[in-house]
Amino acid sequence: MSLLNLDWSFVYLIAQSNSGSGDVGGEIFILIIDYVFTSYCFYVMLQKVGYPNAWFAWVPILSQCATYEANDRSAWWEIGQFIPLVNIFVGFLLLFSFVNIVKKLGKNPWLIILLMIPFFNLFVMYHFAFG
């Protein structure tokens, strides 16, 4: 009952506050730099494993199709990403395909866990592509 008696106008005021949001232009610039860097690293990785259409790394959905095809799986699995509950299985299949690419490069696949940590993911992608 105490939540019902709370003055929600203060919460609304904090949620609408602009003091902690930062510079939107700077955030967009960082996202673009991150996209370009990771796409280039993935492009180099696909070239190293001998994938003929390595430029797919620059196109978001095609990069996942390239991950499947680089491991001799059908790119049609990508359609499963748009089907509820099937996308969980397809996500694991995509993860295992990326693990196989990393193994083909001769790198430690356990480093993929570090891709979930912001800022460290850039170092890991650089290591996979150029290390």
C-alpha positions in Angstrom: 0.0 0.0 0.0 2.9 2.4 0.6 3.7 2.4 -3.1 0.2 3.6 -3.9 0.6 6.6 -1.5 3.9 7.7 -3.0 4.1 11.0 -4.7 5.0 9.9 -8.2 5.5 13.4 -9.4 9.0 13.4 -7.9 9.8 10.1 -9.7 8.5 11.6 -13.0 10.7 14.7 -12.4 13.8 12.6 -11.9 13.0 10.4 -15.0 12.6 13.5 -17.1 15.7 15.2 -15.8 18.2 16.0 -18.4 21.2 16.4 -16.1 22.4 12.8 -16.2 21.8 12.0 -19.9 25.1 13.4 -21.2 25.9 14.4 -24.8 23.7 12.5 -27.2 26.0 13.4 -30.2 29.0 12.0 -28.4 27.2 8.8 -27.6 26.2 8.4 -31.2 29.8 9.0 -32.3 31.1 6.4 -29.9 28.5 3.9 -31.2 29.5 4.5 -34.8 33.2 4.1 -33.9 32.3 0.9 -32.1 30.3 -0.4 -35.1 33.1 0.4 -37.6 35.8 -1.2 -35.4 34.0 -4.4 -34.6 32.8 -4.8 -38.2 36.3 -4.3 -39.5 37.6 -6.9 -37.1 34.9 -9.3 -38.1 35.7 -8.6 -41.7 39.4 -9.5 -41.2 38.3 -12.6 -39.3 36.1 -13.8 -42.2 38.9 -13.2 -44.6 41.3 -15.2 -42.5 39.0 -18.2 -42.4 38.6 -18.0 -46.2 35.0 -16.9 -46.4 34.4 -15.5 -50.0 32.0 -12.7 -49.1 33.8 -11.2 -46.2 32.1 -7.8 -46.8 29.0 -9.3 -45.3 30.5 -8.3 -41.9 29.5 -4.7 -42.6 25.8 -5.5 -43.0 24.0 -6.4 -39.7 21.9 -9.4 -40.7 24.3 -10.6 -43.4 27.1 -10.8 -40.8 25.1 -13.4 -38.9 24.5 -15.3 -42.1 28.2 -15.2 -42.8 28.9 -16.6 -39.4 26.6 -19.6 -40.2 28.0 -20.1 -43.7 31.6 -19.9 -42.6 30.8 -23.0 -40.5 29.1 -24.9 -43.3 25.6 -24.2 -41.9 22.7 -22.8 -43.9 22.1 -19.1 -43.7 18.4 -19.8 -43.5 18.9 -20.3 -39.8 18.8 -16.5 -39.6 15.1 -16.6 -40.2 14.8 -18.4 -36.8 15.9 -15.2 -35.1 12.5 -13.7 -35.8 10.5 -16.6 -34.4 9.7 -16.6 -30.7 11.3 -19.5 -28.7 13.1 -20.7 -31.8 15.3 -17.7 -31.5 16.8 -19.1 -28.3 18.0 -22.2 -30.1 19.2 -20.2 -33.1 21.1 -17.8 -30.8 23.0 -20.7 -29.3 23.7 -22.0 -32.8 25.1 -18.6 -33.7 27.2 -18.6 -30.6 28.6 -22.1 -31.5 29.3 -20.9 -35.0 31.3 -18.0 -33.7 33.2 -20.3 -31.4 34.1 -22.4 -34.4 35.4 -19.3 -36.3 37.5 -18.4 -33.3 38.9 -22.0 -33.1 39.7 -21.8 -36.9 41.7 -18.7 -36.1 43.7 -20.6 -33.5 42.4 -18.5 -30.6 41.0 -19.4 -27.2 37.2 -19.6 -27.5 36.8 -18.9 -23.8 37.7 -15.3 -24.6 34.2 -14.9 -26.1 32.9 -14.5 -22.6 34.8 -11.2 -22.4 32.8 -9.9 -25.4 29.9 -9.2 -23.0 32.0 -6.7 -21.0 31.9 -3.2 -22.5 35.3 -1.8 -23.6 37.0 -5.2 -23.2 35.0 -6.4 -26.2 37.1 -4.1 -28.4 40.4 -5.6 -27.2 39.0 -9.2 -27.7 37.8 -8.5 -31.2 41.2 -6.9 -32.0 42.9 -10.0 -30.6 40.7 -12.3 -32.7 41.4 -10.4 -35.8 45.0 -9.3 -35.6 46.5 -11.1 -32.6 
